[in-house]
Amino acid sequence: MPRTLEGQITMEKTPSYFVTKEAPRRIYNMSRDTKLIVVVRNPVTRAISDYTQTLSKNPAIPSFQALAFKNISTGLIDTSWSAVRIGIYAKHLDNWLQYFPLSKFLFVSGERLVSDPAGEMGRVQDFLGLKRVVTDKHFYFNETKGFPCLKKPEGGSKPRCLGKSKGRPHPKIDVQVVQRLREFYRPFNMKFYQMTGQDFGWD
C-alpha cells in the first residue's frame, strides 16, 4: 500500500479478500486500524450472477443446477463450488472477527446500493469520517442497464455507468432449484443478521 499522510485515506477494493482465509491475518499485521467495507447481496442472486458471468466467458460450462448440487435427488448443495461458497457470509465473517472487532466493519447492502445509492454512499462517507459530498444529485437511474449511474461534475465528460459485465440478463433457473438454495442459505443469513445487527431482508 502507498504511504498515507495525515488527512488522507488510502483505499483498495477486491472481491476476494472477504472470502480468503489468510486475508484477515495479513491485513491485521499490516494495519490493525484498517476500516473494512463489505458489499453483500442476496446470496442466491449472487450465485446466479456469478454463474452468468462465467457462462458469458465459457458457454460450454455445465448447467447452474448441475454445479449447485452434489446430488439433485437429495437436494444436497455443493458448497465446494465457489459461486455457492462465497454467499455463506456468516462463515467468512467469523474468520474476520478473530482479528477485527465489528466496529471496524461497514456492511453495505448491494440491493440498497441499486435502489438508494445516495443513502448507502452516505453511510460509507459517515463510516470513513468524510463530509457527505456524494448525494442523490450525483446519481440518475439508467433504464437500459437497470442500475444507477454516476453523473460527472459540471463540465466533465459523459456520465459513468457500470461496465458491460454488470446488468447482464440472468439465465432462467428452475424455481425449485432457487427455492432449495433459499432454504440452504436461510440459517446462514439469519446468523449473519445476528452477527452484524443488520437485517438485509433476503428472505
DRENPA-3360 file (N, C-alpha, C; in nm, 2 decimals, always signed):
BEGIN
1 = MPRTLEGQ = +0.09/-0.12/+0.00/+0.00/+0.00/+0.00/+0.09/+0.12/+0.00 ~ +0.04/+0.23/-0.07/+0.13/+0.35/-0.06/+0.12/+0.42/+0.08 ~ +0.22/+0.50/+0.10/+0.22/+0.57/+0.23/+0.10/+0.67/+0.24 ~ +0.04/+0.67/+0.35/-0.08/+0.76/+0.37/-0.04/+0.87/+0.47 ~ -0.05/+0.99/+0.42/-0.02/+1.11/+0.50/-0.14/+1.14/+0.59 ~ -0.11/+1.23/+0.69/-0.22/+1.28/+0.78/-0.33/+1.34/+0.69 ~ -0.46/+1.31/+0.72/-0.57/+1.37/+0.65/-0.60/+1.30/+0.52 ~ -0.53/+1.19/+0.49/-0.55/+1.11/+0.37/-0.61/+0.98/+0.40;
9 = ITMEKTPS = -0.68/+0.92/+0.31/-0.73/+0.78/+0.32/-0.69/+0.71/+0.20 ~ -0.63/+0.59/+0.22/-0.59/+0.50/+0.12/-0.69/+0.39/+0.11 ~ -0.74/+0.37/-0.01/-0.84/+0.26/-0.03/-0.80/+0.16/-0.13 ~ -0.85/+0.04/-0.11/-0.83/-0.06/-0.21/-0.95/-0.15/-0.21 ~ -0.98/-0.21/-0.33/-1.10/-0.30/-0.33/-1.07/-0.42/-0.41 ~ -1.13/-0.53/-0.37/-1.12/-0.66/-0.44/-1.24/-0.74/-0.40 ~ -1.29/-0.83/-0.49/-1.40/-0.92/-0.45/-1.35/-1.04/-0.36 ~ -1.22/-1.06/-0.35/-1.17/-1.18/-0.29/-1.13/-1.18/-0.15;
17 = YFVTKEAP = -1.10/-1.06/-0.09/-1.05/-1.05/+0.04/-1.14/-1.12/+0.15 ~ -1.27/-1.08/+0.14/-1.36/-1.13/+0.24/-1.37/-1.28/+0.25 ~ -1.35/-1.35/+0.14/-1.36/-1.50/+0.13/-1.23/-1.57/+0.14 ~ -1.12/-1.49/+0.15/-0.98/-1.56/+0.15/-0.94/-1.58/+0.30 ~ -0.92/-1.70/+0.33/-0.89/-1.74/+0.47/-0.77/-1.66/+0.53 ~ -0.67/-1.64/+0.45/-0.54/-1.57/+0.51/-0.55/-1.42/+0.51 ~ -0.65/-1.36/+0.45/-0.66/-1.22/+0.43/-0.67/-1.14/+0.57 ~ -0.76/-1.18/+0.66/-0.77/-1.10/+0.79/-0.64/-1.09/+0.86;
25 = RRIYNMSR = -0.57/-1.20/+0.87/-0.44/-1.20/+0.95/-0.34/-1.11/+0.88 ~ -0.33/-1.12/+0.75/-0.23/-1.04/+0.67/-0.27/-0.89/+0.68 ~ -0.39/-0.85/+0.67/-0.43/-0.71/+0.68/-0.41/-0.66/+0.83 ~ -0.44/-0.74/+0.92/-0.42/-0.71/+1.07/-0.27/-0.68/+1.09 ~ -0.19/-0.76/+1.04/-0.04/-0.75/+1.05/+0.01/-0.62/+0.98 ~ -0.06/-0.58/+0.88/-0.02/-0.46/+0.80/-0.07/-0.34/+0.88 ~ -0.20/-0.34/+0.92/-0.25/-0.22/+1.00/-0.38/-0.27/+1.07 ~ -0.38/-0.27/+1.20/-0.50/-0.31/+1.27/-0.60/-0.20/+1.28;
33 = DTKLIVVV = -0.57/-0.08/+1.23/-0.66/+0.03/+1.23/-0.75/+0.04/+1.10 ~ -0.72/-0.06/+1.01/-0.79/-0.06/+0.88/-0.94/-0.07/+0.90 ~ -1.02/+0.01/+0.82/-1.16/+0.00/+0.82/-1.20/-0.08/+0.70 ~ -1.30/-0.17/+0.72/-1.34/-0.27/+0.62/-1.48/-0.25/+0.58 ~ -1.50/-0.23/+0.45/-1.63/-0.21/+0.39/-1.66/-0.34/+0.31 ~ -1.77/-0.40/+0.34/-1.81/-0.53/+0.27/-1.95/-0.51/+0.20 ~ -1.95/-0.52/+0.07/-2.08/-0.51/+0.00/-2.13/-0.66/-0.02 ~ -2.25/-0.68/+0.03/-2.32/-0.81/+0.03/-2.45/-0.80/-0.04;
41 = RNPVTRAI = -2.49/-0.90/-0.11/-2.62/-0.91/-0.17/-2.68/-1.04/-0.15 ~ -2.81/-1.06/-0.18/-2.88/-1.19/-0.16/-2.79/-1.30/-0.22 ~ -2.75/-1.40/-0.13/-2.66/-1.50/-0.18/-2.71/-1.58/-0.30 ~ -2.84/-1.60/-0.31/-2.90/-1.67/-0.42/-2.88/-1.60/-0.55 ~ -2.91/-1.47/-0.55/-2.89/-1.38/-0.67/-2.75/-1.37/-0.70 ~ -2.66/-1.36/-0.59/-2.52/-1.35/-0.61/-2.46/-1.47/-0.68 ~ -2.51/-1.59/-0.64/-2.46/-1.72/-0.70/-2.50/-1.72/-0.85 ~ -2.63/-1.69/-0.88/-2.67/-1.69/-1.02/-2.60/-1.59/-1.10;
49 = SDYTQTLS = -2.57/-1.47/-1.05/-2.49/-1.37/-1.11/-2.35/-1.41/-1.14 ~ -2.29/-1.48/-1.05/-2.15/-1.54/-1.06/-2.15/-1.63/-1.18 ~ -2.25/-1.72/-1.18/-2.27/-1.82/-1.29/-2.28/-1.75/-1.42 ~ -2.37/-1.65/-1.43/-2.39/-1.57/-1.55/-2.26/-1.52/-1.61 ~ -2.18/-1.46/-1.52/-2.05/-1.41/-1.56/-1.96/-1.51/-1.62 ~ -1.95/-1.63/-1.55/-1.87/-1.74/-1.60/-1.92/-1.79/-1.73 ~ -2.05/-1.80/-1.74/-2.12/-1.85/-1.87/-2.09/-1.76/-1.99 ~ -2.08/-1.63/-1.96/-2.05/-1.54/-2.07/-1.91/-1.56/-2.13;
57 = KNPAIPSF = -1.82/-1.60/-2.04/-1.68/-1.63/-2.08/-1.66/-1.77/-2.14 ~ -1.75/-1.86/-2.09/-1.73/-2.00/-2.12/-1.87/-2.07/-2.14 ~ -1.93/-2.05/-2.26/-2.07/-2.11/-2.28/-2.08/-2.26/-2.27 ~ -1.97/-2.33/-2.26/-1.97/-2.48/-2.26/-1.98/-2.53/-2.12 ~ -1.99/-2.45/-2.01/-1.99/-2.50/-1.87/-2.12/-2.57/-1.85 ~ -2.12/-2.66/-1.75/-2.25/-2.73/-1.72/-2.36/-2.63/-1.67 ~ -2.48/-2.68/-1.66/-2.59/-2.60/-1.61/-2.57/-2.56/-1.47 ~ -2.64/-2.45/-1.43/-2.63/-2.40/-1.29/-2.67/-2.51/-1.19;
65 = QALAFKNI = -2.78/-2.58/-1.23/-2.83/-2.69/-1.14/-2.72/-2.80/-1.12 ~ -2.65/-2.83/-1.23/-2.55/-2.94/-1.22/-2.43/-2.90/-1.13 ~ -2.40/-2.77/-1.13/-2.29/-2.72/-1.05/-2.33/-2.69/-0.90 ~ -2.45/-2.65/-0.88/-2.50/-2.62/-0.75/-2.53/-2.74/-0.66 ~ -2.56/-2.85/-0.72/-2.60/-2.97/-0.64/-2.49/-3.08/-0.64 ~ -2.46/-3.14/-0.53/-2.38/-3.26/-0.53/-2.47/-3.37/-0.57 ~ -2.59/-3.37/-0.53/-2.69/-3.47/-0.56/-2.83/-3.41/-0.57 ~ -2.88/-3.40/-0.70/-3.00/-3.33/-0.72/-3.12/-3.40/-0.66;
73 = STGLIDTS = -3.12/-3.53/-0.65/-3.24/-3.60/-0.60/-3.25/-3.58/-0.45 ~ -3.13/-3.57/-0.38/-3.14/-3.55/-0.23/-3.14/-3.40/-0.20 ~ -3.11/-3.32/-0.30/-3.11/-3.17/-0.28/-2.99/-3.12/-0.20 ~ -2.88/-3.21/-0.21/-2.76/-3.17/-0.14/-2.68/-3.07/-0.22 ~ -2.66/-2.95/-0.15/-2.59/-2.84/-0.22/-2.44/-2.86/-0.22 ~ -2.37/-2.83/-0.33/-2.22/-2.84/-0.34/-2.15/-2.71/-0.29 ~ -2.11/-2.71/-0.16/-2.05/-2.59/-0.11/-1.90/-2.58/-0.15 ~ -1.85/-2.67/-0.23/-1.72/-2.66/-0.28/-1.72/-2.57/-0.40;
81 = WSAVRIGI = -1.83/-2.55/-0.46/-1.84/-2.46/-0.58/-1.84/-2.31/-0.53 ~ -1.74/-2.24/-0.58/-1.72/-2.10/-0.52/-1.84/-2.01/-0.53 ~ -1.92/-2.03/-0.64/-2.04/-1.94/-0.65/-2.14/-1.96/-0.53 ~ -2.14/-2.08/-0.48/-2.23/-2.11/-0.36/-2.15/-2.07/-0.23 ~ -2.03/-2.11/-0.22/-1.95/-2.09/-0.10/-1.94/-1.94/-0.06 ~ -1.92/-1.85/-0.16/-1.90/-1.71/-0.13/-2.02/-1.65/-0.05 ~ -2.14/-1.70/-0.08/-2.26/-1.64/-0.02/-2.28/-1.69/+0.12 ~ -2.19/-1.77/+0.18/-2.21/-1.81/+0.32/-2.14/-1.71/+0.40;
89 = YAKHLDNW = -2.19/-1.59/+0.41/-2.13/-1.47/+0.47/-2.09/-1.49/+0.61 ~ -2.18/-1.56/+0.69/-2.16/-1.58/+0.83/-2.02/-1.65/+0.86 ~ -1.99/-1.75/+0.78/-1.87/-1.83/+0.79/-1.75/-1.74/+0.76 ~ -1.75/-1.65/+0.66/-1.64/-1.57/+0.63/-1.62/-1.46/+0.74 ~ -1.73/-1.41/+0.78/-1.73/-1.30/+0.89/-1.66/-1.36/+1.01 ~ -1.70/-1.48/+1.05/-1.64/-1.55/+1.16/-1.49/-1.54/+1.16 ~ -1.43/-1.57/+1.04/-1.29/-1.57/+1.02/-1.23/-1.43/+1.05 ~ -1.30/-1.33/+1.00/-1.25/-1.19/+1.02/-1.26/-1.14/+1.16;
97 = LQYFPLSK = -1.37/-1.18/+1.23/-1.39/-1.14/+1.37/-1.28/-1.19/+1.47 ~ -1.20/-1.29/+1.42/-1.09/-1.33/+1.50/-0.98/-1.23/+1.51 ~ -0.98/-1.13/+1.41/-0.88/-1.03/+1.41/-0.93/-0.89/+1.42 ~ -1.05/-0.86/+1.38/-1.11/-0.72/+1.38/-1.24/-0.72/+1.45 ~ -1.26/-0.62/+1.54/-1.39/-0.60/+1.60/-1.50/-0.56/+1.50 ~ -1.62/-0.59/+1.53/-1.73/-0.55/+1.44/-1.74/-0.40/+1.41 ~ -1.69/-0.32/+1.50/-1.69/-0.17/+1.48/-1.60/-0.13/+1.36 ~ -1.51/-0.22/+1.32/-1.42/-0.18/+1.20/-1.49/-0.21/+1.07;
105 = FLFVSGER = -1.61/-0.27/+1.07/-1.68/-0.31/+0.95/-1.80/-0.22/+0.92 ~ -1.82/-0.20/+0.79/-1.94/-0.14/+0.74/-1.99/-0.24/+0.64 ~ -2.12/-0.29/+0.66/-2.18/-0.38/+0.56/-2.28/-0.31/+0.47 ~ -2.25/-0.30/+0.35/-2.33/-0.23/+0.25/-2.42/-0.32/+0.18 ~ -2.55/-0.29/+0.17/-2.64/-0.37/+0.10/-2.63/-0.35/-0.05 ~ -2.60/-0.46/-0.12/-2.60/-0.45/-0.27/-2.73/-0.41/-0.33 ~ -2.84/-0.45/-0.27/-2.97/-0.42/-0.32/-3.00/-0.27/-0.30 ~ -2.97/-0.22/-0.18/-2.99/-0.07/-0.15/-2.89/+0.01/-0.23;
113 = LVSDPAGE = -2.78/-0.04/-0.27/-2.69/+0.03/-0.35/-2.75/+0.07/-0.49 ~ -2.84/-0.02/-0.53/-2.91/+0.00/-0.65/-3.04/+0.08/-0.63 ~ -3.11/+0.06/-0.52/-3.24/+0.13/-0.50/-3.22/+0.27/-0.44 ~ -3.11/+0.28/-0.36/-3.09/+0.41/-0.29/-2.94/+0.43/-0.28 ~ -2.87/+0.46/-0.40/-2.72/+0.47/-0.40/-2.67/+0.58/-0.31 ~ -2.74/+0.69/-0.31/-2.70/+0.81/-0.23/-2.71/+0.78/-0.08 ~ -2.81/+0.70/-0.04/-2.83/+0.66/+0.10/-2.71/+0.57/+0.15 ~ -2.68/+0.47/+0.07/-2.57/+0.38/+0.10/-2.44/+0.46/+0.10;
121 = MGRVQDFL = -2.42/+0.54/+0.00/-2.30/+0.62/-0.01/-2.28/+0.72/+0.11 ~ -2.40/+0.76/+0.16/-2.40/+0.85/+0.28/-2.34/+0.77/+0.40 ~ -2.38/+0.64/+0.41/-2.34/+0.56/+0.52/-2.19/+0.53/+0.51 ~ -2.14/+0.51/+0.39/-2.00/+0.49/+0.36/-1.92/+0.61/+0.40 ~ -1.96/+0.73/+0.36/-1.89/+0.85/+0.39/-1.89/+0.88/+0.54 ~ -2.00/+0.85/+0.61/-2.00/+0.87/+0.76/-1.90/+0.77/+0.82 ~ -1.90/+0.65/+0.78/-1.82/+0.54/+0.83/-1.67/+0.58/+0.82 ~ -1.63/+0.65/+0.71/-1.50/+0.68/+0.68/-1.46/+0.82/+0.74;
129 = GLKRVVTD = -1.56/+0.88/+0.81/-1.54/+1.01/+0.87/-1.52/+1.12/+0.77 ~ -1.59/+1.11/+0.65/-1.58/+1.21/+0.54/-1.70/+1.29/+0.54 ~ -1.69/+1.41/+0.49/-1.80/+1.50/+0.47/-1.89/+1.44/+0.36 ~ -2.02/+1.45/+0.38/-2.12/+1.39/+0.28/-2.11/+1.47/+0.15 ~ -2.02/+1.44/+0.06/-2.01/+1.51/-0.06/-2.09/+1.45/-0.17 ~ -2.09/+1.31/-0.17/-2.17/+1.24/-0.27/-2.31/+1.23/-0.22 ~ -2.41/+1.29/-0.30/-2.55/+1.29/-0.26/-2.64/+1.24/-0.37 ~ -2.77/+1.25/-0.36/-2.86/+1.20/-0.46/-2.85/+1.28/-0.59;
137 = KHFYFNET = -2.80/+1.40/-0.58/-2.78/+1.48/-0.71/-2.67/+1.42/-0.80 ~ -2.59/+1.33/-0.75/-2.48/+1.27/-0.83/-2.53/+1.15/-0.90 ~ -2.65/+1.10/-0.88/-2.69/+0.98/-0.95/-2.82/+1.00/-1.04 ~ -2.83/+0.91/-1.14/-2.95/+0.90/-1.21/-2.97/+0.76/-1.25 ~ -3.09/+0.71/-1.27/-3.12/+0.57/-1.29/-3.12/+0.55/-1.44 ~ -3.03/+0.45/-1.49/-3.02/+0.42/-1.63/-3.12/+0.30/-1.66 ~ -3.23/+0.33/-1.73/-3.33/+0.23/-1.75/-3.27/+0.11/-1.83 ~ -3.18/+0.13/-1.93/-3.13/+0.03/-2.01/-3.05/-0.07/-1.93;
145 = KGFPCLKK = -2.96/-0.02/-1.84/-2.88/-0.11/-1.76/-2.95/-0.17/-1.64 ~ -3.05/-0.09/-1.59/-3.12/-0.13/-1.47/-3.04/-0.09/-1.34 ~ -2.95/+0.00/-1.35/-2.86/+0.04/-1.24/-2.85/+0.19/-1.24 ~ -2.82/+0.25/-1.12/-2.79/+0.39/-1.11/-2.66/+0.42/-1.18 ~ -2.64/+0.54/-1.24/-2.51/+0.58/-1.29/-2.47/+0.71/-1.22 ~ -2.34/+0.73/-1.23/-2.28/+0.85/-1.16/-2.27/+0.96/-1.26 ~ -2.33/+1.08/-1.22/-2.32/+1.19/-1.31/-2.18/+1.25/-1.29 ~ -2.13/+1.30/-1.40/-2.00/+1.37/-1.39/-2.02/+1.51/-1.34;
153 = PEGGSKPR = -1.92/+1.57/-1.28/-1.93/+1.71/-1.24/-1.95/+1.80/-1.36 ~ -2.00/+1.92/-1.33/-2.03/+2.02/-1.45/-1.90/+2.03/-1.53 ~ -1.92/+2.03/-1.66/-1.80/+2.05/-1.75/-1.73/+1.92/-1.77 ~ -1.77/+1.81/-1.70/-1.70/+1.68/-1.71/-1.74/+1.61/-1.83 ~ -1.69/+1.49/-1.85/-1.73/+1.41/-1.96/-1.86/+1.34/-1.94 ~ -1.90/+1.24/-2.02/-2.03/+1.18/-2.00/-2.04/+1.10/-1.87 ~ -2.17/+1.07/-1.83/-2.19/+1.00/-1.70/-2.11/+0.87/-1.70 ~ -2.08/+0.82/-1.58/-2.01/+0.69/-1.56/-2.11/+0.59/-1.52;
161 = CLGKSKGR = -2.13/+0.48/-1.60/-2.21/+0.37/-1.56/-2.13/+0.24/-1.54 ~ -2.19/+0.15/-1.47/-2.12/+0.02/-1.45/-2.09/-0.04/-1.59 ~ -1.98/-0.12/-1.60/-1.93/-0.18/-1.72/-2.02/-0.29/-1.78 ~ -1.98/-0.34/-1.90/-2.06/-0.44/-1.97/-2.09/-0.56/-1.89 ~ -2.00/-0.60/-1.80/-2.02/-0.72/-1.72/-2.13/-0.71/-1.62 ~ -2.18/-0.59/-1.59/-2.29/-0.57/-1.49/-2.42/-0.55/-1.56 ~ -2.52/-0.61/-1.50/-2.66/-0.59/-1.56/-2.69/-0.69/-1.67 ~ -2.61/-0.79/-1.68/-2.64/-0.90/-1.78/-2.77/-0.97/-1.74;
169 = PHPKIDVQ = -2.86/-1.00/-1.84/-2.97/-1.08/-1.80/-2.93/-1.22/-1.76 ~ -2.99/-1.27/-1.65/-2.96/-1.40/-1.59/-3.03/-1.51/-1.67 ~ -2.97/-1.63/-1.68/-3.04/-1.74/-1.74/-3.16/-1.78/-1.65 ~ -3.26/-1.85/-1.72/-3.37/-1.90/-1.64/-3.33/-2.02/-1.56 ~ -3.35/-2.01/-1.42/-3.32/-2.12/-1.33/-3.45/-2.17/-1.28 ~ -3.46/-2.31/-1.28/-3.58/-2.37/-1.23/-3.61/-2.32/-1.09 ~ -3.74/-2.29/-1.07/-3.80/-2.24/-0.94/-3.76/-2.32/-0.82 ~ -3.77/-2.45/-0.84/-3.74/-2.55/-0.73/-3.59/-2.54/-0.69;
177 = VVQRLREF = -3.50/-2.52/-0.79/-3.36/-2.50/-0.76/-3.34/-2.38/-0.68 ~ -3.40/-2.27/-0.72/-3.39/-2.14/-0.65/-3.44/-2.16/-0.50 ~ -3.56/-2.23/-0.49/-3.62/-2.25/-0.36/-3.53/-2.33/-0.27 ~ -3.47/-2.43/-0.32/-3.37/-2.51/-0.24/-3.25/-2.43/-0.20 ~ -3.20/-2.35/-0.28/-3.09/-2.26/-0.25/-3.13/-2.16/-0.14 ~ -3.25/-2.11/-0.15/-3.30/-2.02/-0.04/-3.30/-2.09/+0.09 ~ -3.35/-2.21/+0.09/-3.36/-2.29/+0.22/-3.22/-2.31/+0.27 ~ -3.13/-2.34/+0.18/-2.99/-2.37/+0.22/-2.93/-2.25/+0.29;
185 = YRPFNMKF = -2.95/-2.13/+0.23/-2.88/-2.01/+0.28/-2.95/-1.95/+0.40 ~ -3.08/-1.98/+0.42/-3.16/-1.92/+0.53/-3.09/-1.92/+0.67 ~ -3.05/-2.03/+0.72/-2.99/-2.03/+0.85/-2.86/-1.95/+0.85 ~ -2.78/-1.95/+0.75/-2.66/-1.87/+0.74/-2.69/-1.72/+0.73 ~ -2.80/-1.69/+0.66/-2.84/-1.55/+0.65/-2.88/-1.50/+0.79 ~ -2.96/-1.58/+0.86/-3.01/-1.54/+0.99/-2.89/-1.52/+1.09 ~ -2.79/-1.61/+1.08/-2.67/-1.59/+1.17/-2.60/-1.46/+1.13 ~ -2.59/-1.44/+1.00/-2.52/-1.32/+0.95/-2.60/-1.19/+1.00;
193 = YQMTGQDF = -2.73/-1.19/+1.00/-2.81/-1.08/+1.05/-2.78/-1.06/+1.20 ~ -2.77/-1.17/+1.27/-2.74/-1.16/+1.42/-2.60/-1.10/+1.44 ~ -2.51/-1.15/+1.37/-2.37/-1.11/+1.38/-2.35/-0.96/+1.35 ~ -2.42/-0.92/+1.25/-2.40/-0.78/+1.20/-2.49/-0.68/+1.27 ~ -2.60/-0.73/+1.33/-2.71/-0.65/+1.38/-2.79/-0.58/+1.27 ~ -2.78/-0.64/+1.15/-2.85/-0.58/+1.03/-2.93/-0.68/+0.96 ~ -3.06/-0.65/+0.94/-3.15/-0.75/+0.86/-3.15/-0.70/+0.72 ~ -3.09/-0.78/+0.63/-3.08/-0.74/+0.49/-3.21/-0.78/+0.41;
201 = GWD = -3.30/-0.85/+0.47/-3.43/-0.87/+0.41/-3.42/-0.97/+0.29 ~ -3.33/-1.06/+0.30/-3.32/-1.15/+0.18/-3.42/-1.26/+0.18 ~ -3.50/-1.28/+0.29/-3.59/-1.39/+0.29/-3.73/-1.34/+0.34;
% end
